[in-house]
Amino acid sequence: MSAGAIMRDLRGRRSQSEVAAGIGIKKSSYAMYERDERRPRDEVKRKIAKYFQKTEQEIFFADNEHI
């Protein structure tokens, strides 16, 4: 599963705007991350992981079939 698919799954019923605001980034940037059009910088990866209460590895690096 791609990082974007994992983030879509973790977002659940929240809007992209709500999640982006919670992370402190633009909605357009968050949307591109979810579509796997861009990869976030390391600092943003940390913020995303913290927001979803996951590790960076769980979202961006591991075999993520067991989230």
PyMOL Python script that loads the backbone (N, CA, C, O; Angstrom):
from pymol import cmd

cmd.read_pdbstr("""\
ATOM      1  N   MET A   1       0.852  -1.176   0.000  1.00  0.00           N
ATOM      2  CA  MET A   1       0.000   0.000   0.000  1.00  0.00           C
ATOM      3  C   MET A   1       0.897   1.239   0.000  1.00  0.00           C
ATOM      4  O   MET A   1       1.872   1.313   0.749  1.00  0.00           O
ATOM      5  N   SER A   2       0.559   2.196  -0.838  1.00  0.00           N
ATOM      6  CA  SER A   2       1.377   3.414  -0.941  1.00  0.00           C
ATOM      7  C   SER A   2       1.152   4.321   0.269  1.00  0.00           C
ATOM      8  O   SER A   2       0.166   4.180   0.992  1.00  0.00           O
ATOM      9  N   ALA A   3       2.071   5.242   0.473  1.00  0.00           N
ATOM     10  CA  ALA A   3       1.938   6.206   1.570  1.00  0.00           C
ATOM     11  C   ALA A   3       0.667   7.030   1.396  1.00  0.00           C
ATOM     12  O   ALA A   3      -0.022   7.319   2.374  1.00  0.00           O
ATOM     13  N   GLY A   4       0.351   7.410   0.156  1.00  0.00           N
ATOM     14  CA  GLY A   4      -0.862   8.180  -0.090  1.00  0.00           C
ATOM     15  C   GLY A   4      -2.109   7.406   0.290  1.00  0.00           C
ATOM     16  O   GLY A   4      -3.022   7.959   0.903  1.00  0.00           O
ATOM     17  N   ALA A   5      -2.155   6.133  -0.068  1.00  0.00           N
ATOM     18  CA  ALA A   5      -3.307   5.297   0.279  1.00  0.00           C
ATOM     19  C   ALA A   5      -3.425   5.146   1.795  1.00  0.00           C
ATOM     20  O   ALA A   5      -4.533   5.142   2.333  1.00  0.00           O
ATOM     21  N   ILE A   6      -2.311   5.024   2.471  1.00  0.00           N
ATOM     22  CA  ILE A   6      -2.320   4.915   3.931  1.00  0.00           C
ATOM     23  C   ILE A   6      -2.862   6.198   4.544  1.00  0.00           C
ATOM     24  O   ILE A   6      -3.675   6.155   5.467  1.00  0.00           O
ATOM     25  N   MET A   7      -2.410   7.341   4.029  1.00  0.00           N
ATOM     26  CA  MET A   7      -2.893   8.617   4.564  1.00  0.00           C
ATOM     27  C   MET A   7      -4.388   8.793   4.298  1.00  0.00           C
ATOM     28  O   MET A   7      -5.107   9.307   5.156  1.00  0.00           O
ATOM     29  N   ARG A   8      -4.866   8.376   3.124  1.00  0.00           N
ATOM     30  CA  ARG A   8      -6.305   8.453   2.848  1.00  0.00           C
ATOM     31  C   ARG A   8      -7.075   7.596   3.842  1.00  0.00           C
ATOM     32  O   ARG A   8      -8.113   8.006   4.361  1.00  0.00           O
ATOM     33  N   ASP A   9      -6.559   6.412   4.097  1.00  0.00           N
ATOM     34  CA  ASP A   9      -7.206   5.495   5.035  1.00  0.00           C
ATOM     35  C   ASP A   9      -7.217   6.073   6.449  1.00  0.00           C
ATOM     36  O   ASP A   9      -8.235   6.018   7.139  1.00  0.00           O
ATOM     37  N   LEU A  10      -6.084   6.625   6.878  1.00  0.00           N
ATOM     38  CA  LEU A  10      -5.994   7.201   8.214  1.00  0.00           C
ATOM     39  C   LEU A  10      -6.878   8.441   8.364  1.00  0.00           C
ATOM     40  O   LEU A  10      -7.402   8.705   9.446  1.00  0.00           O
ATOM     41  N   ARG A  11      -7.041   9.190   7.291  1.00  0.00           N
ATOM     42  CA  ARG A  11      -7.854  10.408   7.338  1.00  0.00           C
ATOM     43  C   ARG A  11      -9.308  10.094   7.636  1.00  0.00           C
ATOM     44  O   ARG A  11      -9.992  10.878   8.294  1.00  0.00           O
ATOM     45  N   GLY A  12      -9.786   8.949   7.156  1.00  0.00           N
ATOM     46  CA  GLY A  12     -11.163   8.551   7.438  1.00  0.00           C
ATOM     47  C   GLY A  12     -12.168   9.561   6.914  1.00  0.00           C
ATOM     48  O   GLY A  12     -12.154   9.911   5.734  1.00  0.00           O
ATOM     49  N   ARG A  13     -13.042  10.028   7.800  1.00  0.00           N
ATOM     50  CA  ARG A  13     -14.118  10.945   7.405  1.00  0.00           C
ATOM     51  C   ARG A  13     -13.716  12.418   7.492  1.00  0.00           C
ATOM     52  O   ARG A  13     -14.495  13.302   7.133  1.00  0.00           O
ATOM     53  N   ARG A  14     -12.508  12.673   7.966  1.00  0.00           N
ATOM     54  CA  ARG A  14     -12.037  14.062   8.032  1.00  0.00           C
ATOM     55  C   ARG A  14     -11.764  14.581   6.628  1.00  0.00           C
ATOM     56  O   ARG A  14     -11.405  13.814   5.734  1.00  0.00           O
ATOM     57  N   SER A  15     -11.932  15.868   6.442  1.00  0.00           N
ATOM     58  CA  SER A  15     -11.626  16.465   5.137  1.00  0.00           C
ATOM     59  C   SER A  15     -10.115  16.659   5.006  1.00  0.00           C
ATOM     60  O   SER A  15      -9.391  16.717   6.000  1.00  0.00           O
ATOM     61  N   GLN A  16      -9.664  16.758   3.767  1.00  0.00           N
ATOM     62  CA  GLN A  16      -8.255  17.053   3.538  1.00  0.00           C
ATOM     63  C   GLN A  16      -7.894  18.402   4.140  1.00  0.00           C
ATOM     64  O   GLN A  16      -6.793  18.577   4.663  1.00  0.00           O
ATOM     65  N   SER A  17      -8.817  19.357   4.067  1.00  0.00           N
ATOM     66  CA  SER A  17      -8.564  20.685   4.643  1.00  0.00           C
ATOM     67  C   SER A  17      -8.359  20.607   6.146  1.00  0.00           C
ATOM     68  O   SER A  17      -7.477  21.273   6.689  1.00  0.00           O
ATOM     69  N   GLU A  18      -9.162  19.802   6.817  1.00  0.00           N
ATOM     70  CA  GLU A  18      -9.046  19.654   8.269  1.00  0.00           C
ATOM     71  C   GLU A  18      -7.703  19.040   8.646  1.00  0.00           C
ATOM     72  O   GLU A  18      -7.032  19.514   9.564  1.00  0.00           O
ATOM     73  N   VAL A  19      -7.318  17.990   7.939  1.00  0.00           N
ATOM     74  CA  VAL A  19      -6.044  17.332   8.233  1.00  0.00           C
ATOM     75  C   VAL A  19      -4.876  18.266   7.929  1.00  0.00           C
ATOM     76  O   VAL A  19      -3.945  18.377   8.727  1.00  0.00           O
ATOM     77  N   ALA A  20      -4.923  18.932   6.784  1.00  0.00           N
ATOM     78  CA  ALA A  20      -3.843  19.853   6.418  1.00  0.00           C
ATOM     79  C   ALA A  20      -3.688  20.953   7.459  1.00  0.00           C
ATOM     80  O   ALA A  20      -2.568  21.296   7.836  1.00  0.00           O
ATOM     81  N   ALA A  21      -4.802  21.507   7.926  1.00  0.00           N
ATOM     82  CA  ALA A  21      -4.747  22.551   8.955  1.00  0.00           C
ATOM     83  C   ALA A  21      -4.151  22.000  10.245  1.00  0.00           C
ATOM     84  O   ALA A  21      -3.375  22.686  10.911  1.00  0.00           O
ATOM     85  N   GLY A  22      -4.502  20.778  10.599  1.00  0.00           N
ATOM     86  CA  GLY A  22      -3.974  20.154  11.813  1.00  0.00           C
ATOM     87  C   GLY A  22      -2.477  19.903  11.736  1.00  0.00           C
ATOM     88  O   GLY A  22      -1.774  19.944  12.746  1.00  0.00           O
ATOM     89  N   ILE A  23      -1.999  19.641  10.524  1.00  0.00           N
ATOM     90  CA  ILE A  23      -0.577  19.389  10.309  1.00  0.00           C
ATOM     91  C   ILE A  23       0.183  20.701  10.157  1.00  0.00           C
ATOM     92  O   ILE A  23       1.363  20.790  10.497  1.00  0.00           O
ATOM     93  N   GLY A  24      -0.504  21.714   9.645  1.00  0.00           N
ATOM     94  CA  GLY A  24       0.139  23.003   9.425  1.00  0.00           C
ATOM     95  C   GLY A  24       0.698  23.171   8.028  1.00  0.00           C
ATOM     96  O   GLY A  24       1.702  23.854   7.827  1.00  0.00           O
ATOM     97  N   ILE A  25       0.033  22.533   7.046  1.00  0.00           N
ATOM     98  CA  ILE A  25       0.455  22.657   5.656  1.00  0.00           C
ATOM     99  C   ILE A  25      -0.747  23.072   4.808  1.00  0.00           C
ATOM    100  O   ILE A  25      -1.879  23.094   5.292  1.00  0.00           O
ATOM    101  N   LYS A  26      -0.495  23.398   3.550  1.00  0.00           N
ATOM    102  CA  LYS A  26      -1.571  23.761   2.639  1.00  0.00           C
ATOM    103  C   LYS A  26      -2.353  22.521   2.232  1.00  0.00           C
ATOM    104  O   LYS A  26      -1.804  21.424   2.124  1.00  0.00           O
ATOM    105  N   LYS A  27      -3.647  22.721   2.007  1.00  0.00           N
ATOM    106  CA  LYS A  27      -4.503  21.612   1.586  1.00  0.00           C
ATOM    107  C   LYS A  27      -4.031  21.031   0.260  1.00  0.00           C
ATOM    108  O   LYS A  27      -4.071  19.817   0.060  1.00  0.00           O
ATOM    109  N   SER A  28      -3.583  21.896  -0.646  1.00  0.00           N
ATOM    110  CA  SER A  28      -3.130  21.417  -1.952  1.00  0.00           C
ATOM    111  C   SER A  28      -1.907  20.505  -1.816  1.00  0.00           C
ATOM    112  O   SER A  28      -1.781  19.524  -2.549  1.00  0.00           O
ATOM    113  N   SER A  29      -1.020  20.821  -0.893  1.00  0.00           N
ATOM    114  CA  SER A  29       0.149  19.961  -0.663  1.00  0.00           C
ATOM    115  C   SER A  29      -0.292  18.614  -0.111  1.00  0.00           C
ATOM    116  O   SER A  29       0.163  17.565  -0.569  1.00  0.00           O
ATOM    117  N   TYR A  30      -1.189  18.650   0.887  1.00  0.00           N
ATOM    118  CA  TYR A  30      -1.664  17.398   1.467  1.00  0.00           C
ATOM    119  C   TYR A  30      -2.342  16.532   0.402  1.00  0.00           C
ATOM    120  O   TYR A  30      -2.133  15.319   0.361  1.00  0.00           O
ATOM    121  N   ALA A  31      -3.145  17.146  -0.447  1.00  0.00           N
ATOM    122  CA  ALA A  31      -3.844  16.402  -1.496  1.00  0.00           C
ATOM    123  C   ALA A  31      -2.844  15.719  -2.424  1.00  0.00           C
ATOM    124  O   ALA A  31      -3.059  14.575  -2.824  1.00  0.00           O
ATOM    125  N   MET A  32      -1.752  16.403  -2.773  1.00  0.00           N
ATOM    126  CA  MET A  32      -0.733  15.797  -3.632  1.00  0.00           C
ATOM    127  C   MET A  32      -0.053  14.619  -2.935  1.00  0.00           C
ATOM    128  O   MET A  32       0.281  13.627  -3.584  1.00  0.00           O
ATOM    129  N   TYR A  33       0.153  14.717  -1.629  1.00  0.00           N
ATOM    130  CA  TYR A  33       0.743  13.593  -0.893  1.00  0.00           C
ATOM    131  C   TYR A  33      -0.195  12.390  -0.939  1.00  0.00           C
ATOM    132  O   TYR A  33       0.253  11.261  -1.137  1.00  0.00           O
ATOM    133  N   GLU A  34      -1.488  12.626  -0.759  1.00  0.00           N
ATOM    134  CA  GLU A  34      -2.458  11.526  -0.793  1.00  0.00           C
ATOM    135  C   GLU A  34      -2.541  10.883  -2.175  1.00  0.00           C
ATOM    136  O   GLU A  34      -2.789   9.682  -2.284  1.00  0.00           O
ATOM    137  N   ARG A  35      -2.337  11.660  -3.216  1.00  0.00           N
ATOM    138  CA  ARG A  35      -2.383  11.124  -4.585  1.00  0.00           C
ATOM    139  C   ARG A  35      -1.025  10.571  -5.025  1.00  0.00           C
ATOM    140  O   ARG A  35      -0.866  10.154  -6.172  1.00  0.00           O
ATOM    141  N   ASP A  36      -0.060  10.569  -4.126  1.00  0.00           N
ATOM    142  CA  ASP A  36       1.300  10.088  -4.421  1.00  0.00           C
ATOM    143  C   ASP A  36       1.937  10.858  -5.564  1.00  0.00           C
ATOM    144  O   ASP A  36       2.753  10.314  -6.309  1.00  0.00           O
ATOM    145  N   GLU A  37       1.562  12.132  -5.705  1.00  0.00           N
ATOM    146  CA  GLU A  37       2.178  12.984  -6.717  1.00  0.00           C
ATOM    147  C   GLU A  37       3.445  13.636  -6.198  1.00  0.00           C
ATOM    148  O   GLU A  37       4.318  14.012  -6.980  1.00  0.00           O
ATOM    149  N   ARG A  38       3.552  13.773  -4.896  1.00  0.00           N
ATOM    150  CA  ARG A  38       4.741  14.332  -4.241  1.00  0.00           C
ATOM    151  C   ARG A  38       4.991  13.563  -2.965  1.00  0.00           C
ATOM    152  O   ARG A  38       4.078  12.980  -2.380  1.00  0.00           O
ATOM    153  N   ARG A  39       6.265  13.572  -2.535  1.00  0.00           N
ATOM    154  CA  ARG A  39       6.642  13.007  -1.236  1.00  0.00           C
ATOM    155  C   ARG A  39       6.948  14.169  -0.307  1.00  0.00           C
ATOM    156  O   ARG A  39       7.654  15.099  -0.697  1.00  0.00           O
ATOM    157  N   PRO A  40       6.430  14.133   0.913  1.00  0.00           N
ATOM    158  CA  PRO A  40       6.718  15.227   1.843  1.00  0.00           C
ATOM    159  C   PRO A  40       8.174  15.224   2.293  1.00  0.00           C
ATOM    160  O   PRO A  40       8.831  14.184   2.332  1.00  0.00           O
ATOM    161  N   ARG A  41       8.661  16.420   2.634  1.00  0.00           N
ATOM    162  CA  ARG A  41       9.994  16.538   3.240  1.00  0.00           C
ATOM    163  C   ARG A  41       9.976  15.821   4.587  1.00  0.00           C
ATOM    164  O   ARG A  41       8.910  15.537   5.134  1.00  0.00           O
ATOM    165  N   ASP A  42      11.153  15.533   5.110  1.00  0.00           N
ATOM    166  CA  ASP A  42      11.250  14.804   6.381  1.00  0.00           C
ATOM    167  C   ASP A  42      10.504  15.502   7.509  1.00  0.00           C
ATOM    168  O   ASP A  42       9.834  14.847   8.309  1.00  0.00           O
ATOM    169  N   GLU A  43      10.612  16.819   7.580  1.00  0.00           N
ATOM    170  CA  GLU A  43       9.925  17.576   8.632  1.00  0.00           C
ATOM    171  C   GLU A  43       8.409  17.380   8.538  1.00  0.00           C
ATOM    172  O   GLU A  43       7.735  17.237   9.558  1.00  0.00           O
ATOM    173  N   VAL A  44       7.884  17.375   7.329  1.00  0.00           N
ATOM    174  CA  VAL A  44       6.441  17.209   7.126  1.00  0.00           C
ATOM    175  C   VAL A  44       6.043  15.762   7.409  1.00  0.00           C
ATOM    176  O   VAL A  44       4.962  15.517   7.945  1.00  0.00           O
ATOM    177  N   LYS A  45       6.890  14.809   7.061  1.00  0.00           N
ATOM    178  CA  LYS A  45       6.617  13.403   7.401  1.00  0.00           C
ATOM    179  C   LYS A  45       6.437  13.251   8.905  1.00  0.00           C
ATOM    180  O   LYS A  45       5.533  12.549   9.360  1.00  0.00           O
ATOM    181  N   ARG A  46       7.293  13.904   9.672  1.00  0.00           N
ATOM    182  CA  ARG A  46       7.180  13.837  11.136  1.00  0.00           C
ATOM    183  C   ARG A  46       5.858  14.416  11.604  1.00  0.00           C
ATOM    184  O   ARG A  46       5.207  13.850  12.482  1.00  0.00           O
ATOM    185  N   LYS A  47       5.453  15.547  11.021  1.00  0.00           N
ATOM    186  CA  LYS A  47       4.193  16.180  11.413  1.00  0.00           C
ATOM    187  C   LYS A  47       2.988  15.300  11.064  1.00  0.00           C
ATOM    188  O   LYS A  47       2.044  15.189  11.847  1.00  0.00           O
ATOM    189  N   ILE A  48       3.031  14.684   9.893  1.00  0.00           N
ATOM    190  CA  ILE A  48       1.936  13.801   9.475  1.00  0.00           C
ATOM    191  C   ILE A  48       1.842  12.607  10.418  1.00  0.00           C
ATOM    192  O   ILE A  48       0.755  12.251  10.872  1.00  0.00           O
ATOM    193  N   ALA A  49       2.981  11.993  10.708  1.00  0.00           N
ATOM    194  CA  ALA A  49       2.989  10.836  11.611  1.00  0.00           C
ATOM    195  C   ALA A  49       2.462  11.220  12.988  1.00  0.00           C
ATOM    196  O   ALA A  49       1.666  10.485  13.573  1.00  0.00           O
ATOM    197  N   LYS A  50       2.889  12.342  13.500  1.00  0.00           N
ATOM    198  CA  LYS A  50       2.427  12.794  14.812  1.00  0.00           C
ATOM    199  C   LYS A  50       0.920  13.053  14.791  1.00  0.00           C
ATOM    200  O   LYS A  50       0.214  12.673  15.725  1.00  0.00           O
ATOM    201  N   TYR A  51       0.430  13.688  13.745  1.00  0.00           N
ATOM    202  CA  TYR A  51      -0.996  13.985  13.641  1.00  0.00           C
ATOM    203  C   TYR A  51      -1.826  12.695  13.696  1.00  0.00           C
ATOM    204  O   TYR A  51      -2.842  12.636  14.388  1.00  0.00           O
ATOM    205  N   PHE A  52      -1.390  11.674  12.969  1.00  0.00           N
ATOM    206  CA  PHE A  52      -2.134  10.415  12.916  1.00  0.00           C
ATOM    207  C   PHE A  52      -1.740   9.445  14.039  1.00  0.00           C
ATOM    208  O   PHE A  52      -2.261   8.332  14.109  1.00  0.00           O
ATOM    209  N   GLN A  53      -0.838   9.860  14.901  1.00  0.00           N
ATOM    210  CA  GLN A  53      -0.356   9.045  16.018  1.00  0.00           C
ATOM    211  C   GLN A  53       0.212   7.707  15.530  1.00  0.00           C
ATOM    212  O   GLN A  53      -0.077   6.641  16.074  1.00  0.00           O
ATOM    213  N   LYS A  54       1.027   7.814  14.486  1.00  0.00           N
ATOM    214  CA  LYS A  54       1.728   6.675  13.906  1.00  0.00           C
ATOM    215  C   LYS A  54       3.199   7.032  13.810  1.00  0.00           C
ATOM    216  O   LYS A  54       3.577   8.186  14.013  1.00  0.00           O
ATOM    217  N   THR A  55       4.029   6.048  13.500  1.00  0.00           N
ATOM    218  CA  THR A  55       5.434   6.340  13.251  1.00  0.00           C
ATOM    219  C   THR A  55       5.612   6.661  11.766  1.00  0.00           C
ATOM    220  O   THR A  55       4.787   6.279  10.936  1.00  0.00           O
ATOM    221  N   GLU A  56       6.681   7.355  11.449  1.00  0.00           N
ATOM    222  CA  GLU A  56       6.989   7.624  10.040  1.00  0.00           C
ATOM    223  C   GLU A  56       7.132   6.310   9.269  1.00  0.00           C
ATOM    224  O   GLU A  56       6.706   6.214   8.118  1.00  0.00           O
ATOM    225  N   GLN A  57       7.725   5.313   9.896  1.00  0.00           N
ATOM    226  CA  GLN A  57       7.921   4.029   9.244  1.00  0.00           C
ATOM    227  C   GLN A  57       6.584   3.387   8.879  1.00  0.00           C
ATOM    228  O   GLN A  57       6.451   2.800   7.806  1.00  0.00           O
ATOM    229  N   GLU A  58       5.601   3.497   9.762  1.00  0.00           N
ATOM    230  CA  GLU A  58       4.294   2.889   9.489  1.00  0.00           C
ATOM    231  C   GLU A  58       3.619   3.516   8.274  1.00  0.00           C
ATOM    232  O   GLU A  58       2.892   2.838   7.548  1.00  0.00           O
ATOM    233  N   ILE A  59       3.855   4.786   8.054  1.00  0.00           N
ATOM    234  CA  ILE A  59       3.191   5.474   6.952  1.00  0.00           C
ATOM    235  C   ILE A  59       4.032   5.472   5.685  1.00  0.00           C
ATOM    236  O   ILE A  59       3.508   5.221   4.600  1.00  0.00           O
ATOM    237  N   PHE A  60       5.319   5.746   5.800  1.00  0.00           N
ATOM    238  CA  PHE A  60       6.141   6.021   4.623  1.00  0.00           C
ATOM    239  C   PHE A  60       7.134   4.941   4.223  1.00  0.00           C
ATOM    240  O   PHE A  60       7.582   4.945   3.076  1.00  0.00           O
ATOM    241  N   PHE A  61       7.504   4.015   5.106  1.00  0.00           N
ATOM    242  CA  PHE A  61       8.625   3.137   4.787  1.00  0.00           C
ATOM    243  C   PHE A  61       8.379   1.644   4.905  1.00  0.00           C
ATOM    244  O   PHE A  61       9.070   0.865   4.248  1.00  0.00           O
ATOM    245  N   ALA A  62       7.443   1.224   5.699  1.00  0.00           N
ATOM    246  CA  ALA A  62       7.310  -0.215   5.979  1.00  0.00           C
ATOM    247  C   ALA A  62       6.327  -0.881   5.029  1.00  0.00           C
ATOM    248  O   ALA A  62       5.617  -0.215   4.276  1.00  0.00           O
ATOM    249  N   ASP A  63       6.301  -2.196   5.078  1.00  0.00           N
ATOM    250  CA  ASP A  63       5.259  -2.963   4.396  1.00  0.00           C
ATOM    251  C   ASP A  63       4.003  -2.767   5.241  1.00  0.00           C
ATOM    252  O   ASP A  63       3.879  -3.337   6.325  1.00  0.00           O
ATOM    253  N   ASN A  64       3.090  -1.970   4.744  1.00  0.00           N
ATOM    254  CA  ASN A  64       2.011  -1.421   5.566  1.00  0.00           C
ATOM    255  C   ASN A  64       0.695  -2.179   5.477  1.00  0.00           C
ATOM    256  O   ASN A  64      -0.364  -1.558   5.567  1.00  0.00           O
ATOM    257  N   GLU A  65       0.720  -3.462   5.308  1.00  0.00           N
ATOM    258  CA  GLU A  65      -0.532  -4.206   5.193  1.00  0.00           C
ATOM    259  C   GLU A  65      -1.201  -4.416   6.538  1.00  0.00           C
ATOM    260  O   GLU A  65      -2.336  -4.892   6.569  1.00  0.00           O
ATOM    261  N   HIS A  66      -0.568  -4.091   7.635  1.00  0.00           N
ATOM    262  CA  HIS A  66      -1.109  -4.426   8.956  1.00  0.00           C
ATOM    263  C   HIS A  66      -1.418  -3.196   9.816  1.00  0.00           C
ATOM    264  O   HIS A  66      -1.351  -3.280  11.042  1.00  0.00           O
ATOM    265  N   ILE A  67      -1.746  -2.085   9.217  1.00  0.00           N
ATOM    266  CA  ILE A  67      -2.012  -0.869  10.008  1.00  0.00           C
ATOM    267  C   ILE A  67      -3.232  -1.036  10.861  1.00  0.00           C
ATOM    268  O   ILE A  67      -3.606  -0.118  11.591  1.00  0.00           O
TER     269      ILE A  67
END
""", "prot")
cmd.dss("prot")
cmd.show_as("cartoon", "prot")
cmd.util.cbc("prot")
cmd.orient("prot")
